[in-house]
Amino acid sequence: MNHKHTTFNNPDAIASYAENAVRNVPGLADLHRMVMLLLAEQARTDAHILVVGAGGGMETKAMAEAQPSWHFTGVDPSSAMLDLARRTLAPFSKRVDLVEGTIDEAPEGPFDGATCLLTLHHLDRSSRLQTLQGIRRRLKPGANLVVAEHTAPGPNPERWMTHSVAFSGREGPDPAKAAATGKMMTERLPLLSPAQEEELLCEAGFTNVELYYAAFSFRGWVGTAA
């Protein structure tokens, strides 16, 4: 995941990252399996997959377990999160390379598929487009990109963000706190509507863009490199 802001250099946040991710994202393990299956539509059995926003290593670990012949290159701007990824991915270290930086620092490939999970919602539209275009240039024609992030669905995106926040509150319902946090996140994150997300993927050079995941404010799409 792409982590330019200070949260992802905070030792406490990093220590609890994996636990919080499971709490925050509905069906996270199932999401990771969906991503693997969508990549496998076009990827070879010995595929080389690009993971953009690889800090933490959770999606790479899930794919490495499911596809023992795949290799991975992960890129993330947070050195602390990459350290966590290295620990998470220690059993698969021979099949994983991790690079500190943005998509600009990623190898040229070409790769057999790519993921960008829970990352793009941190970027403004221009930076998103540059990131998606950078991914597209590094993919073989016909390879799949699978993304997932917070969006601004419907006429009241704050409502859905509040539901996402409430979902993570396992200690019990706190509607006022969820509403306040949902409002803050909606204001701070440069969210796009689902339609705008799909348009951006097409503008970046992806075709056959289709929705595969939807949960409160979260949406996920798969697209094919033209």
N, C-alpha and C positions, 0 to 999 in steps of 0.2 A: 504494500500500500504506500501511497505517496505521502510523505510526512514532512512538509517543510516547516510546519508550525511547532511551537515549543512542546506541545503535548507529547510528541513522539521522540523527544530527547529527555523526557522526565523519567528518572529511574523507577518511580512508583508506577507510572502508567505503563512502562515497558514490562515490568514484572508481572502485572496483572492483565497484560494485553490479550493473551489467548483466552483466559477465562471470560473477560469482558466481551470479546468478539462473539463467543458462543451465546452469551446472554443477549447481545444487542441485535444480532442478525437472525431473523427467523429461519430455522432449518439450515444453519450454516453448513453442517456436514453434508446434507443433501444438495445444497448449492454447489459445493465442491465436486460432488459426484456428477452433477449435471454438466458442469464445466468440462470435466474430463470426457464425458460421453460426446459432447458437442465437438470438442477438438478431435476426438477419435473418428468422427465422420470422414474427415479429410486427411488426417495425419497417418503416417506410416507406423508400423510396429516399432521402428527404431527412430521415432520422431525426435526432433530438437525443438523444444517449446520455449518461447520467450515469455517471461513473467514480469510484467511492468507493475511496480509497486510491490516488490517481493518481500519487504520487511515483515518479520514475524515468521514467515515460511510455512504458514498453515496450508494454503492451497497447493503449494509445491509438494509438501509432504503427502497430502491426500492423493495427488496425481502420481507421485513416485511409487506409492504403495500399490496403486491400482494398475500402473503400467510399468512393469519392471524393466522394460527395454527403452523407455524414453529418457532423454537427457534434457536438462533445463539450464537456461541462463536467466538469472533474475537481476533486476536493476531496481534500486531504491535510493533516494537522496539522504536517508538517515543512517548514519554509521551505527548508531545504537540499535536500531531496528534490524539492521543486517547482522549484527552480532547475535541477536536473538534468533534470527533465521538460521545462522550457522549452527547454533546449539540444537534447534529443532530438527535440522536436516542432517545432523551428524551421521546417522546410519546410511545416508544416501550421498555422502560427500563426493564420491567418485563420479556421480552423475549430475552434479550441480555446480555451476559457477555463479558467483554473486559479484555484482559490480555496483560500486557506490556512484550514484548520479541519477540523472533523468534519462529519458529515452535517447537524448543526444549522445550519452556515453555508452549506450548499448552497442554490442557488435553489430555489424551490418547484416549478418545472417548469410543467406536467407533461411528463415525459420519455417517450420512446418505447421505452426499455429502459435497463438498468443493469448494471454489473459491480461486483464486489467480490472481487478476487483476492488471495490470500495476505495477508489483513488480519484476518479475524475471529478467527483463532487467537491473536491478541494480546489479545483482549478477553474479560473474564469474561462469564458468561451474561447477566447483566442488561444490560451494555453492548452485547452482541451484539444482544439483542432490541430495544433502543432504536434501534440503528443500522439493523436490518432494517425496523423499523416506520417509521423516518424515510425510508428508501428507498421503501417501499411507498406512503407518502403522496405521494411526488413522481412516481409512475409513473401513466401512463394505465391504466385498466382493460384487462386483456388483454396488457399489455406484459410482457416477460420480464426476470427478474433471473438473472444467471449468477454463481455463486460458486465459489471453490476455496480450500482451506486444509488445513493439517495437522489430522488427527483422531486419535482413539484407537481404532483398530479392533481387534476381537477381544479375547480374554481377556488378551493380552500386548501392549499398545500400544507398550511400550518396544522390543520386537523390531522392529516396523515402522519406528519412528523411527530405530533403529540402521541399518536397511537404507537409509533415506533419506539418512542422514549418509554411509554408505559409498558410495552412488551418486555423491556429489559429490567423492569422493577420487580424483581422476584421477592423482595421483602414484604410486598403487599401494595395495594393500590394507593397512590397518592396523586389524585387528579390535578391538584393545584401545582405541584412540583413538575409533573409531566407537561402540563400546559405551558409553564414558564420556560422549561428547557426546550420544548418544541418550538416555542416562539423564538427563542434565542438562536437555535440552530437554523431555523428557516431564514432568519435575518442575516446570519453570518456566512452560511454556505452559499456559494454562487450557483444555486440550483437552476436547472433547466426543466421545462416541461417534458414529458415523455415524447411528444411530437418533435420538439426541438432536439432532443437526444438522437432520435432516429435520423433527422435531417443532417445532423453533424456527422454521424457515421457515414452517411451517403456522400456528403461533401468531402470527407477524408479519403474516399475511394473504395468504400465497401458496398457490396451489393447483397441482395437477398437478406436484408436486415429484418430480423424477426424477434419478437418478444418471447422469452422462455421462462421468465421468473418475475413474479410480482408479489410483494408483501408489504402492506402499508405504504410507506414512502419509498421503499426499495423497488427498483426495476432492473431487469437484466436482459441484454440483447446478444444475439449472435449475428455476425456478418461475415461475408466472404470477401477476401482480397480480390479485387478486379484484376 
